[in-house]
Amino acid sequence: MTTYVPRLIDDVLAEVLAQRAAVMVNGPRACGKTTSGARLARSIVRLDVGTEAALFRADPDAALAAFGERPLLLDEWQEVPEVIGAVKRAVDAGAPAGSFILTGSVRAPIEQRTWPGTGRVATVEMAPLTLREQLGGAGGPGLLDRLTSPAVGTVRAAPDVLGYLDLALAGGFPEPALDLEARTRAGWYRDYVEQIASRDVVGVLRRAEPDRMRRYLEALALASAGVVEHRTLYEAAAISKRTAEGYDDVLRRLFVTVHVPAFSTNRLKNLVVRPKRYVVDAALLAAAARIGRPDIVRDGDLLGCVVDTFVHTQLRGEVLARHPDVRIAHLRSDGGRREVDLILDLGGRRVVAIEVKAGASVARTDARHLVWLRDELGADLVSGIVLHTGRSAFALDERIYALPICALWS
């Protein structure tokens, strides 16, 4: 990549680094963590390179001291986990703000009180590129502004449903999205899936079997954006429940899959508590599921799965970077009789509810669950949005709107 594409996380990362001695940037492999971190660093160590990692394995404290120019970027820290303890000791000894940037493709066990980084290393999570970033709009109006105060009218440059599908299949990983032609992107994502199954998972879960992992990841991909019984997934992959639980955990730790929790409130009854699973990127979904554009065009269920996953990627990328206090959830009640694809919990009991439709025409019936939720929550529902593949933005009911998907970035 010859030109840096500004990321939504850039300002946040710089702000955190100005206040904290150490910051960890986590996210899926190849999503741009190192590139963004390197812009702020004065020295870089790549711990996945054996020669550079050798000193840190031998004596991590001495190795840190040897790099006097700060910030020091420690790339792929999980390859030499002892470095976390050395960073902790340096912070405890009074390292100033802006000393260390750690980037990694495996989630650190920060929820454990015994983890050395607890209270000493700030954490920031990075997602694949959003369309807003790819189009150079990282500094424009925020996503929440667009969803809480929707503008009505016609978006002339809006894609049609096939255009959205092509955007989704281009993906959000910088190299294929920005540097590769369409005919070679699919191969890049196939290679990514193969590395997950044959290398990345084994690095975290020592007894993983690549063939079983491929089958399980395929089942997960085909169920992306769905609320499915775990048994359905592991039976489809022909593996045991215990094996599936291990794979499920490691894929989340590798930032390959995301569990969106069920919305929780005492104001609604009979809510399903099962999480909704997403693959982190729609192009990665297609590669893992071994499907392409012709397969998706012929299958409405696959099209809905890909478009819903694509929308989740756009929302999550901005929420992680700009709105860390916002929680993304989904809502399902009464055995699926009432369902809302995504809920943005803004805090203070305020929510934005979102339905995703892989179609260009929207009627009030498409918003019936949003209307129901508004009537149940009252003024706490800031807005209900049906995101669709048409060109028009218009009101469907009080605080209920239909918006083109591209309103998320245009």
C-alpha positions as a Markdown table, in Angstrom:
| # | Residue | x | y | z |
|---|---|---|---|---|
| 1 | Met | 0.0 | 0.0 | 0.0 |
| 2 | Thr | 1.6 | 3.2 | -1.1 |
| 3 | Thr | -0.7 | 5.8 | 0.4 |
| 4 | Tyr | -1.9 | 5.7 | 4.0 |
| 5 | Val | -5.7 | 5.6 | 4.4 |
| 6 | Pro | -6.7 | 7.5 | 7.6 |
| 7 | Arg | -8.5 | 5.3 | 10.1 |
| 8 | Leu | -11.3 | 6.1 | 12.5 |
| 9 | Ile | -9.0 | 4.9 | 15.3 |
| 10 | Asp | -6.1 | 7.3 | 14.5 |
| 11 | Asp | -7.2 | 10.2 | 16.7 |
| 12 | Val | -8.2 | 7.9 | 19.5 |
| 13 | Leu | -4.9 | 6.0 | 19.5 |
| 14 | Ala | -2.9 | 9.3 | 19.5 |
| 15 | Glu | -5.0 | 10.6 | 22.4 |
| 16 | Val | -4.6 | 7.5 | 24.5 |
| 17 | Leu | -0.9 | 7.4 | 23.9 |
| 18 | Ala | -0.6 | 11.0 | 25.0 |
| 19 | Gln | -2.0 | 10.0 | 28.4 |
| 20 | Arg | -0.9 | 6.4 | 29.0 |
| 21 | Ala | 2.5 | 4.8 | 29.1 |
| 22 | Ala | 1.4 | 1.8 | 27.2 |
| 23 | Val | -1.5 | 1.0 | 24.8 |
| 24 | Met | -2.4 | -2.3 | 23.2 |
| 25 | Val | -4.0 | -2.3 | 19.8 |
| 26 | Asn | -5.8 | -5.6 | 19.1 |
| 27 | Gly | -7.7 | -6.9 | 16.1 |
| 28 | Pro | -7.7 | -9.5 | 13.4 |
| 29 | Arg | -4.4 | -10.2 | 11.6 |
| 30 | Ala | -3.8 | -7.9 | 8.6 |
| 31 | Cys | -6.5 | -5.3 | 9.5 |
| 32 | Gly | -4.0 | -2.4 | 9.7 |
| 33 | Lys | -2.9 | -2.4 | 13.3 |
| 34 | Thr | 0.9 | -2.2 | 12.6 |
| 35 | Thr | 0.5 | 0.4 | 9.9 |
| 36 | Ser | -1.5 | 2.7 | 12.1 |
| 37 | Gly | 0.7 | 2.1 | 15.2 |
| 38 | Ala | 3.9 | 2.7 | 13.1 |
| 39 | Arg | 2.8 | 6.2 | 12.3 |
| 40 | Leu | 3.2 | 7.1 | 15.9 |
| 41 | Ala | 6.2 | 5.0 | 16.8 |
| 42 | Arg | 9.9 | 6.0 | 16.7 |
| 43 | Ser | 11.2 | 2.5 | 16.9 |
| 44 | Ile | 9.7 | -0.9 | 15.9 |
| 45 | Val | 10.3 | -4.5 | 16.9 |
| 46 | Arg | 8.6 | -7.3 | 15.0 |
| 47 | Leu | 8.3 | -10.1 | 17.4 |
| 48 | Asp | 7.1 | -12.6 | 14.8 |
| 49 | Val | 10.6 | -12.3 | 13.2 |
| 50 | Gly | 12.9 | -14.7 | 15.0 |
| 51 | Thr | 16.0 | -12.6 | 14.9 |
| 52 | Glu | 14.2 | -9.6 | 16.3 |
| 53 | Ala | 12.4 | -11.7 | 18.9 |
| 54 | Ala | 15.5 | -13.5 | 20.2 |
| 55 | Leu | 16.7 | -10.8 | 22.7 |
| 56 | Phe | 13.2 | -10.3 | 24.0 |
| 57 | Arg | 12.9 | -14.0 | 24.7 |
| 58 | Ala | 16.3 | -14.1 | 26.4 |
| 59 | Asp | 15.9 | -11.0 | 28.6 |
| 60 | Pro | 12.8 | -8.9 | 27.8 |
| 61 | Asp | 13.6 | -6.2 | 30.4 |
| 62 | Ala | 17.1 | -5.6 | 28.9 |
| 63 | Ala | 15.6 | -5.7 | 25.4 |
| 64 | Leu | 13.1 | -2.9 | 26.2 |
| 65 | Ala | 15.9 | -0.8 | 27.7 |
| 66 | Ala | 18.0 | -1.3 | 24.5 |
| 67 | Phe | 15.4 | 0.6 | 22.5 |
| 68 | Gly | 15.6 | 4.1 | 23.9 |
| 69 | Glu | 13.5 | 5.9 | 21.2 |
| 70 | Arg | 9.9 | 6.0 | 22.2 |
| 71 | Pro | 7.2 | 5.2 | 21.5 |
| 72 | Leu | 8.4 | 1.7 | 20.9 |
| 73 | Leu | 6.1 | -0.5 | 18.8 |
| 74 | Leu | 6.1 | -4.1 | 19.8 |
| 75 | Asp | 4.4 | -5.9 | 16.9 |
| 76 | Glu | 2.7 | -9.3 | 17.3 |
| 77 | Trp | 3.4 | -9.3 | 21.1 |
| 78 | Gln | 1.7 | -12.7 | 21.5 |
| 79 | Glu | 4.7 | -14.3 | 19.9 |
| 80 | Val | 6.8 | -13.4 | 22.9 |
| 81 | Pro | 4.2 | -13.1 | 25.7 |
| 82 | Glu | 7.0 | -12.4 | 28.3 |
| 83 | Val | 7.2 | -8.9 | 26.9 |
| 84 | Ile | 4.0 | -8.0 | 28.7 |
| 85 | Gly | 5.6 | -8.6 | 32.0 |
| 86 | Ala | 8.6 | -6.4 | 31.0 |
| 87 | Val | 6.2 | -3.6 | 29.9 |
| 88 | Lys | 4.4 | -3.9 | 33.2 |
| 89 | Arg | 7.6 | -3.5 | 35.1 |
| 90 | Ala | 8.7 | -0.5 | 33.0 |
| 91 | Val | 5.3 | 1.2 | 33.6 |
| 92 | Asp | 5.6 | 0.5 | 37.3 |
| 93 | Ala | 9.1 | 2.0 | 37.3 |
| 94 | Gly | 7.7 | 5.3 | 35.9 |
| 95 | Ala | 7.8 | 5.0 | 32.1 |
| 96 | Pro | 6.2 | 8.2 | 30.8 |
| 97 | Ala | 3.1 | 8.5 | 28.6 |
| 98 | Gly | 3.7 | 7.4 | 25.1 |
| 99 | Ser | 6.4 | 4.8 | 25.8 |
| 100 | Phe | 4.9 | 1.6 | 24.3 |
| 101 | Ile | 2.5 | 0.5 | 21.6 |
| 102 | Leu | 1.7 | -3.2 | 21.5 |
| 103 | Thr | -0.1 | -4.7 | 18.5 |
| 104 | Gly | -1.4 | -8.2 | 18.4 |
| 105 | Ser | -3.8 | -10.6 | 16.6 |
| 106 | Val | -4.8 | -12.6 | 19.7 |
| 107 | Arg | -7.0 | -11.2 | 22.4 |
| 108 | Ala | -5.0 | -10.8 | 25.7 |
| 109 | Pro | -6.6 | -12.3 | 28.8 |
| 110 | Ile | -7.2 | -8.9 | 30.3 |
| 111 | Glu | -10.3 | -10.1 | 32.1 |
| 112 | Gln | -8.0 | -12.1 | 34.4 |
| 113 | Arg | -6.8 | -10.1 | 37.5 |
| 114 | Thr | -3.5 | -11.8 | 37.4 |
| 115 | Trp | -2.7 | -10.6 | 33.8 |
| 116 | Pro | 0.4 | -8.4 | 34.1 |
| 117 | Gly | -1.1 | -5.6 | 31.9 |
| 118 | Thr | -4.2 | -5.0 | 34.1 |
| 119 | Gly | -4.4 | -1.4 | 35.0 |
| 120 | Arg | -1.1 | -0.6 | 33.2 |
| 121 | Val | -1.9 | -1.2 | 29.5 |
| 122 | Ala | -4.7 | 0.7 | 27.8 |
| 123 | Thr | -6.5 | -1.4 | 25.2 |
| 124 | Val | -8.0 | -0.3 | 21.8 |
| 125 | Glu | -9.6 | -2.7 | 19.4 |
| 126 | Met | -9.3 | -2.2 | 15.7 |
| 127 | Ala | -11.7 | -3.6 | 13.0 |
| 128 | Pro | -11.3 | -4.1 | 9.3 |
| 129 | Leu | -11.7 | -1.0 | 7.1 |
| 130 | Thr | -15.2 | 0.5 | 6.9 |
| 131 | Leu | -16.5 | 1.9 | 3.7 |
| 132 | Arg | -16.3 | 5.3 | 5.3 |
| 133 | Glu | -12.6 | 4.9 | 5.8 |
| 134 | Gln | -12.0 | 3.5 | 2.3 |
| 135 | Leu | -13.8 | 6.5 | 0.7 |
| 136 | Gly | -11.7 | 8.9 | 2.7 |
| 137 | Gly | -14.4 | 10.0 | 5.1 |
| 138 | Ala | -12.9 | 9.1 | 8.5 |
| 139 | Gly | -13.1 | 12.8 | 9.6 |
| 140 | Gly | -16.6 | 13.4 | 8.5 |
| 141 | Pro | -19.9 | 13.4 | 10.4 |
| 142 | Gly | -20.2 | 10.5 | 12.8 |
| 143 | Leu | -22.3 | 7.4 | 12.4 |
| 144 | Leu | -24.5 | 8.1 | 15.5 |
| 145 | Asp | -25.4 | 11.5 | 14.1 |
| 146 | Arg | -26.6 | 9.9 | 10.9 |
| 147 | Leu | -28.7 | 7.3 | 12.8 |
| 148 | Thr | -30.1 | 9.4 | 15.6 |
| 149 | Ser | -31.1 | 12.3 | 13.3 |
| 150 | Pro | -31.7 | 10.8 | 9.9 |
| 151 | Ala | -31.9 | 13.0 | 6.8 |
| 152 | Val | -34.6 | 12.2 | 4.3 |
| 153 | Gly | -34.3 | 12.4 | 0.5 |
| 154 | Thr | -32.8 | 10.5 | -2.4 |
| 155 | Val | -29.2 | 9.3 | -2.4 |
| 156 | Arg | -28.3 | 9.6 | -6.1 |
| 157 | Ala | -25.0 | 7.7 | -5.8 |
| 158 | Ala | -26.5 | 4.8 | -3.9 |
| 159 | Pro | -25.5 | 1.3 | -5.2 |
| 160 | Asp | -28.1 | -1.3 | -6.1 |
| 161 | Val | -28.3 | -4.6 | -4.3 |
| 162 | Leu | -25.6 | -6.1 | -6.6 |
| 163 | Gly | -23.4 | -3.1 | -6.0 |
| 164 | Tyr | -23.7 | -3.6 | -2.2 |
| 165 | Leu | -22.8 | -7.3 | -2.7 |
| 166 | Asp | -19.7 | -6.3 | -4.6 |
| 167 | Leu | -18.7 | -3.9 | -1.8 |
| 168 | Ala | -19.2 | -6.6 | 0.7 |
| 169 | Leu | -17.1 | -9.1 | -1.2 |
| 170 | Ala | -14.3 | -6.6 | -1.6 |
| 171 | Gly | -14.0 | -6.8 | 2.2 |
| 172 | Gly | -12.4 | -4.5 | 4.7 |
| 173 | Phe | -8.9 | -5.9 | 5.0 |
| 174 | Pro | -6.5 | -3.2 | 3.6 |
| 175 | Glu | -4.5 | -5.2 | 1.2 |
| 176 | Pro | -7.2 | -6.9 | -0.8 |
| 177 | Ala | -9.7 | -4.0 | -0.5 |
| 178 | Leu | -7.2 | -1.3 | -1.5 |
| 179 | Asp | -4.4 | -2.9 | -3.5 |
| 180 | Leu | -5.8 | -6.0 | -5.2 |
| 181 | Glu | -8.0 | -6.4 | -8.3 |
| 182 | Ala | -11.3 | -8.1 | -7.9 |
| 183 | Arg | -10.2 | -11.3 | -9.5 |
| 184 | Thr | -7.4 | -11.8 | -7.0 |
| 185 | Arg | -9.2 | -10.8 | -3.8 |
| 186 | Ala | -11.0 | -14.1 | -3.4 |
| 187 | Gly | -7.6 | -15.9 | -3.4 |
| 188 | Trp | -6.3 | -13.6 | -0.7 |
| 189 | Tyr | -9.2 | -14.4 | 1.5 |
| 190 | Arg | -8.9 | -18.2 | 0.8 |
| 191 | Asp | -5.3 | -18.0 | 1.9 |
| 192 | Tyr | -6.4 | -16.1 | 5.0 |
| 193 | Val | -8.9 | -18.8 | 5.9 |
| 194 | Glu | -6.2 | -21.5 | 5.4 |
| 195 | Gln | -3.8 | -19.7 | 7.7 |
| 196 | Ile | -6.5 | -19.5 | 10.4 |
| 197 | Ala | -7.1 | -23.2 | 10.2 |
| 198 | Ser | -3.6 | -24.5 | 9.7 |
| 199 | Arg | -1.5 | -22.0 | 11.7 |
| 200 | Asp | -3.3 | -19.3 | 13.7 |
| 201 | Val | -5.6 | -21.7 | 15.6 |
| 202 | Val | -2.9 | -24.2 | 16.3 |
| 203 | Gly | -0.8 | -21.3 | 17.8 |
| 204 | Val | -3.5 | -20.8 | 20.4 |
| 205 | Leu | -5.1 | -24.2 | 20.7 |
| 206 | Arg | -2.4 | -26.7 | 20.5 |
| 207 | Arg | -4.5 | -29.7 | 19.7 |
| 208 | Ala | -6.6 | -28.1 | 16.9 |
| 209 | Glu | -7.1 | -30.2 | 13.7 |
| 210 | Pro | -7.1 | -28.1 | 10.6 |
| 211 | Asp | -9.8 | -30.1 | 8.7 |
| 212 | Arg | -12.2 | -29.9 | 11.6 |
| 213 | Met | -11.5 | -26.2 | 12.1 |
| 214 | Arg | -12.2 | -25.6 | 8.4 |
| 215 | Arg | -15.6 | -27.4 | 8.7 |
| 216 | Tyr | -16.5 | -25.5 | 11.8 |
| 217 | Leu | -15.5 | -22.2 | 10.4 |
| 218 | Glu | -17.6 | -23.0 | 7.3 |
| 219 | Ala | -20.6 | -23.7 | 9.4 |
| 220 | Leu | -20.1 | -20.5 | 11.4 |
| 221 | Ala | -19.8 | -18.5 | 8.2 |
| 222 | Leu | -23.0 | -19.9 | 6.7 |
| 223 | Ala | -24.8 | -19.0 | 10.0 |
| 224 | Ser | -23.3 | -15.5 | 10.2 |
| 225 | Ala | -25.9 | -12.9 | 11.3 |
| 226 | Gly | -28.0 | -15.7 | 12.7 |
| 227 | Val | -29.2 | -16.8 | 16.1 |
| 228 | Val | -28.6 | -20.5 | 16.0 |
| 229 | Glu | -28.3 | -23.3 | 18.5 |
| 230 | His | -24.6 | -24.2 | 19.0 |
| 231 | Arg | -25.6 | -27.8 | 18.5 |
| 232 | Thr | -26.7 | -27.0 | 14.9 |
| 233 | Leu | -23.2 | -25.7 | 14.2 |
| 234 | Tyr | -21.1 | -28.5 | 15.6 |
| 235 | Glu | -23.3 | -31.2 | 14.1 |
| 236 | Ala | -23.0 | -29.5 | 10.7 |
| 237 | Ala | -19.2 | -29.6 | 11.2 |
| 238 | Ala | -19.3 | -33.2 | 12.4 |
| 239 | Ile | -17.4 | -32.4 | 15.6 |
| 240 | Ser | -18.1 | -32.8 | 19.3 |
| 241 | Lys | -19.6 | -30.1 | 21.5 |
| 242 | Arg | -16.4 | -29.9 | 23.5 |
| 243 | Thr | -14.3 | -29.4 | 20.3 |
| 244 | Ala | -16.7 | -26.8 | 19.0 |
| 245 | Glu | -16.5 | -24.8 | 22.3 |
| 246 | Gly | -12.7 | -24.7 | 22.0 |
| 247 | Tyr | -12.9 | -23.6 | 18.4 |
| 248 | Asp | -15.5 | -21.0 | 19.2 |
| 249 | Asp | -13.4 | -19.5 | 21.9 |
| 250 | Val | -10.2 | -19.4 | 19.9 |
| 251 | Leu | -11.9 | -17.8 | 16.8 |
| 252 | Arg | -13.2 | -15.0 | 19.1 |
| 253 | Arg | -9.7 | -14.6 | 20.6 |
| 254 | Leu | -8.3 | -14.3 | 17.1 |
| 255 | Phe | -11.0 | -11.6 | 16.3 |
| 256 | Val | -12.3 | -13.8 | 13.4 |
| 257 | Thr | -15.8 | -14.1 | 14.8 |
| 258 | Val | -17.9 | -11.7 | 16.9 |
| 259 | His | -20.6 | -12.7 | 19.4 |
| 260 | Val | -23.3 | -10.0 | 19.6 |
| 261 | Pro | -25.1 | -10.4 | 22.9 |
| 262 | Ala | -28.8 | -10.4 | 23.4 |
| 263 | Phe | -30.4 | -7.1 | 24.4 |
| 264 | Ser | -31.2 | -7.1 | 28.1 |
| 265 | Thr | -33.8 | -5.0 | 29.8 |
| 266 | Asn | -36.5 | -5.6 | 32.5 |
| 267 | Arg | -38.9 | -3.6 | 30.4 |
| 268 | Leu | -39.4 | -6.5 | 27.9 |
| 269 | Lys | -40.4 | -10.1 | 28.6 |
| 270 | Asn | -39.4 | -13.4 | 27.1 |
| 271 | Leu | -36.2 | -12.2 | 25.5 |
| 272 | Val | -33.9 | -14.8 | 24.0 |
| 273 | Val | -30.5 | -14.7 | 25.6 |
| 274 | Arg | -28.6 | -16.6 | 22.9 |
| 275 | Pro | -25.9 | -14.4 | 21.2 |
| 276 | Lys | -25.9 | -13.6 | 17.5 |
| 277 | Arg | -22.7 | -14.7 | 15.7 |
| 278 | Tyr | -21.0 | -12.8 | 13.0 |
| 279 | Val | -17.9 | -13.4 | 10.9 |
| 280 | Val | -15.8 | -10.2 | 11.3 |
| 281 | Asp | -15.8 | -9.4 | 7.6 |
| 282 | Ala | -18.2 | -10.3 | 4.7 |
| 283 | Ala | -15.5 | -11.2 | 2.3 |
| 284 | Leu | -13.9 | -13.5 | 4.9 |
| 285 | Leu | -17.4 | -15.0 | 5.4 |
| 286 | Ala | -17.6 | -15.9 | 1.7 |
| 287 | Ala | -14.1 | -17.5 | 1.7 |
| 288 | Ala | -14.8 | -19.5 | 4.8 |
| 289 | Ala | -18.2 | -20.7 | 3.5 |
| 290 | Arg | -16.7 | -21.4 | 0.1 |
| 291 | Ile | -19.2 | -19.3 | -1.8 |
| 292 | Gly | -18.9 | -16.7 | -4.4 |
| 293 | Arg | -21.0 | -14.0 | -6.1 |
| 294 | Pro | -22.9 | -16.4 | -8.3 |
| 295 | Asp | -23.9 | -18.6 | -5.3 |
| 296 | Ile | -25.1 | -15.6 | -3.3 |
| 297 | Val | -27.1 | -14.1 | -6.2 |
| 298 | Arg | -29.0 | -17.3 | -6.6 |
| 299 | Asp | -29.8 | -17.7 | -2.8 |
| 300 | Gly | -31.8 | -15.1 | -1.0 |
| 301 | Asp | -30.8 | -16.4 | 2.4 |
| 302 | Leu | -27.1 | -16.2 | 1.6 |
| 303 | Leu | -27.7 | -12.6 | 0.2 |
| 304 | Gly | -29.3 | -11.6 | 3.5 |
| 305 | Cys | -26.5 | -13.2 | 5.5 |
| 306 | Val | -23.8 | -11.4 | 3.6 |
| 307 | Val | -25.6 | -8.0 | 3.6 |
| 308 | Asp | -26.4 | -8.2 | 7.3 |
| 309 | Thr | -22.8 | -9.1 | 8.0 |
| 310 | Phe | -21.5 | -6.2 | 5.9 |
| 311 | Val | -23.7 | -3.8 | 7.8 |
| 312 | His | -22.6 | -5.1 | 11.1 |
| 313 | Thr | -19.0 | -4.6 | 10.0 |
| 314 | Gln | -19.7 | -0.9 | 9.2 |
| 315 | Leu | -21.4 | -0.3 | 12.5 |
| 316 | Arg | -18.9 | -2.2 | 14.6 |
| 317 | Gly | -15.8 | -0.5 | 13.1 |
| 318 | Glu | -17.0 | 2.9 | 14.0 |
| 319 | Val | -18.4 | 2.0 | 17.4 |
| 320 | Leu | -15.1 | 0.4 | 18.4 |
| 321 | Ala | -13.1 | 3.5 | 17.3 |
| 322 | Arg | -15.3 | 6.4 | 18.2 |
| 323 | His | -18.0 | 5.2 | 20.6 |
| 324 | Pro | -16.5 | 2.7 | 23.0 |
| 325 | Asp | -19.3 | 3.2 | 25.5 |
| 326 | Val | -22.0 | 2.1 | 23.0 |
| 327 | Arg | -22.9 | -1.5 | 23.1 |
| 328 | Ile | -24.1 | -3.5 | 20.1 |
| 329 | Ala | -26.8 | -6.1 | 20.8 |
| 330 | His | -29.6 | -7.9 | 19.0 |
| 331 | Leu | -33.2 | -8.5 | 20.1 |
| 332 | Arg | -35.3 | -11.6 | 19.8 |
| 333 | Ser | -38.4 | -12.5 | 21.8 |
| 334 | Asp | -41.2 | -15.0 | 22.0 |
| 335 | Gly | -39.4 | -17.7 | 20.1 |
| 336 | Gly | -38.5 | -15.4 | 17.3 |
| 337 | Arg | -41.9 | -13.8 | 16.9 |
| 338 | Arg | -40.3 | -10.4 | 17.6 |
| 339 | Glu | -36.8 | -9.7 | 16.2 |
| 340 | Val | -34.6 | -6.7 | 15.7 |
| 341 | Asp | -31.3 | -7.3 | 13.8 |
| 342 | Leu | -29.1 | -4.9 | 15.8 |
| 343 | Ile | -29.5 | -2.6 | 18.8 |
| 344 | Leu | -27.2 | 0.2 | 19.6 |
| 345 | Asp | -27.4 | 0.7 | 23.3 |
| 346 | Leu | -26.3 | 4.3 | 23.7 |
| 347 | Gly | -26.4 | 4.3 | 27.5 |
| 348 | Gly | -28.9 | 6.1 | 29.8 |
| 349 | Arg | -31.6 | 3.7 | 28.6 |
| 350 | Arg | -31.5 | 5.2 | 25.1 |
| 351 | Val | -31.3 | 2.9 | 22.1 |
| 352 | Val | -31.2 | 2.9 | 18.3 |
| 353 | Ala | -32.8 | -0.2 | 16.7 |
| 354 | Ile | -31.8 | -1.4 | 13.2 |
| 355 | Glu | -33.3 | -3.8 | 10.8 |
| 356 | Val | -31.4 | -4.8 | 7.7 |
| 357 | Lys | -33.2 | -5.6 | 4.4 |
| 358 | Ala | -31.4 | -6.9 | 1.3 |
| 359 | Gly | -34.1 | -5.3 | -0.9 |
| 360 | Ala | -34.8 | -1.9 | -2.4 |
| 361 | Ser | -38.5 | -1.4 | -1.5 |
| 362 | Val | -39.5 | -0.8 | 2.1 |
| 363 | Ala | -43.0 | -0.8 | 3.5 |
| 364 | Arg | -44.3 | 0.0 | 6.9 |
| 365 | Thr | -44.7 | -3.8 | 7.5 |
| 366 | Asp | -40.9 | -4.1 | 7.3 |
| 367 | Ala | -40.7 | -1.9 | 10.3 |
| 368 | Arg | -43.4 | -3.6 | 12.4 |
| 369 | His | -40.9 | -4.9 | 15.0 |
| 370 | Leu | -39.3 | -1.4 | 15.3 |
| 371 | Val | -42.8 | 0.1 | 15.8 |
| 372 | Trp | -43.5 | -2.6 | 18.5 |
| 373 | Leu | -40.2 | -1.8 | 20.2 |
| 374 | Arg | -40.9 | 2.0 | 20.1 |
| 375 | Asp | -44.3 | 1.4 | 21.7 |
| 376 | Glu | -42.7 | -0.8 | 24.4 |
| 377 | Leu | -39.7 | 1.5 | 25.2 |
| 378 | Gly | -41.4 | 4.9 | 24.6 |
| 379 | Ala | -39.0 | 7.8 | 24.3 |
| 380 | Asp | -36.0 | 5.6 | 25.1 |
| 381 | Leu | -36.1 | 4.5 | 21.5 |
| 382 | Val | -34.2 | 7.4 | 19.9 |
| 383 | Ser | -34.8 | 6.0 | 16.4 |
| 384 | Gly | -35.7 | 2.9 | 14.5 |
| 385 | Ile | -34.0 | 2.3 | 11.2 |
| 386 | Val | -34.7 | 0.0 | 8.3 |
| 387 | Leu | -31.5 | -0.1 | 6.3 |
| 388 | His | -32.2 | -1.2 | 2.7 |
| 389 | Thr | -30.6 | -1.4 | -0.8 |
| 390 | Gly | -32.7 | 1.3 | -2.4 |
| 391 | Arg | -31.9 | 5.0 | -2.9 |
| 392 | Ser | -34.6 | 6.8 | -0.8 |
| 393 | Ala | -34.5 | 7.9 | 2.8 |
| 394 | Phe | -38.0 | 8.5 | 4.2 |
| 395 | Ala | -40.0 | 8.4 | 7.4 |
| 396 | Leu | -42.1 | 5.3 | 8.0 |
| 397 | Asp | -43.7 | 6.3 | 11.3 |
| 398 | Glu | -42.8 | 8.4 | 14.3 |
| 399 | Arg | -39.1 | 8.1 | 14.9 |
| 400 | Ile | -39.0 | 5.2 | 12.4 |
| 401 | Tyr | -37.1 | 5.6 | 9.2 |
| 402 | Ala | -36.0 | 3.8 | 6.0 |
| 403 | Leu | -32.5 | 4.6 | 5.0 |
| 404 | Pro | -30.2 | 3.3 | 2.2 |
| 405 | Ile | -27.3 | 1.3 | 3.6 |
| 406 | Cys | -24.9 | 3.8 | 2.1 |
| 407 | Ala | -26.2 | 6.4 | 4.6 |
| 408 | Leu | -23.8 | 4.8 | 7.0 |
| 409 | Trp | -20.9 | 6.4 | 5.0 |
| 410 | Ser | -22.1 | 8.9 | 2.4 |
